Amino acid sequence: MLFNLDEMHTFDGENLLSLDGKVMRLDGRPSTIRKPPEPPQITLQLEGGGALADRTTVASATAPPSTH
């Protein structure tokens, strides 16, 4: 690899994930290639005491309307 990255994350299971430990970093150590970790689930408390369920709900609730 061109750099000394600690880890490279990818969803490309057919090509890149199979190279885990097989591609050498610039410093000569094997590279780590894996799927990204799951994002943490968070709950947001609203001022009135309510809560939004999780990060996905927050993202979809604030997405702009579709123009299709």
N, C-alpha and C positions, 0 to 999 in steps of 0.2 A: 504494500500500500504506500501511497505517497506520503502519508502522515503517520504519526504514532497515536492514533485514536485508541481510547480504551475499549470502546464498543461501537459497532455500526449497527443501527436498527433498520430493519426492512420488513415489508410484508411479502416480498418476492420469494416465496417458498421453493419455486422450481429451480431457480438459478443461483441466487446469492446465498441463501441459508445453507446450502450444501457445501459452501466454501469455508464454513466456520472452522478455524484452526489450521486451514490449509494455505492461507495467503499470509505472507510475512509482512510485518510492519517495517517501516524505515529503520527501526532499531534492531531488526532481526528476530523479534519475538512474534509468535503467531497472533493473528488478529482474531477478535471475537465478533461474530456476525450472528445476530439473533432477532427475533420479533420484538417490537417495543413492549415494555411492560404495560399492563392495564392502567389507565389513569385512575387516580384516587376518586372515590365517590365522596362528594361533599354535600352538606345540607346547609342552606342559607336561611338564617332567621330573619324574618321581616319585623319591622318596628311594632306592628300590631300583634306580634306573637305567632303569626303563621309561619309556615316554612315552605320552601320550594323543595321538591323531592330530591333532585340530584342535578349534577352538572348537565346532563342531557336535556332535562326539562328546562333549565335556565337558557341553554343555547337555542332550543327550539322556540321558546317563548319570546326571545328577543330577535329572532331572525326576521329580516324584512319580508314583506309579502311577495309571493311569486308573481311574476309578470306574464306567465304562460297562459 
